[in-house]
């Protein structure tokens, strides 16, 4: 874990600066410029043990993992990243020739999937979702009773349970 010394030109905000950590992803101009735009720092972990050490500070916003670069299945890479940095959002990378099934990856805990080589717009959007997930609370807008009744009937007709709809 890093130790910080106080300097007059440092602020608490700067000291609590969050990180985006990469594993197996080559540093690219799009990566560093987009991460910096969120006022985050980009760091590279050489292993999942290294990621675990970086996660001890609790300031990792996202982990960007390229499973094929580290010769792992996406499932194994996702599990190891989640275990090393459990409070982080995991973004898996895929190459155009090898597609990861989004529904399966999402169910397994992936936050997002990025295509390689990284596109600045796609990365900005994904990190925007990370930022929103970290900084916004989910606000549930209650439906009026008639709307709830309609939703229950619709769920029941689709084979779902009426209890699934609040």
PyMOL commands that set and color helices and strands:
alter all, ss='L'
color gray80, all
select helices_A, chain A and resi 12-15+29-37+48-55+74-84+102-108+120-135+145-157+162-164
alter helices_A, ss='H'
color red, helices_A
select strands_A, chain A and resi 19-23+41-44+60-65+89-95+112-116
alter strands_A, ss='S'
color yellow, strands_A
deselect
rebuild
show_as cartoon
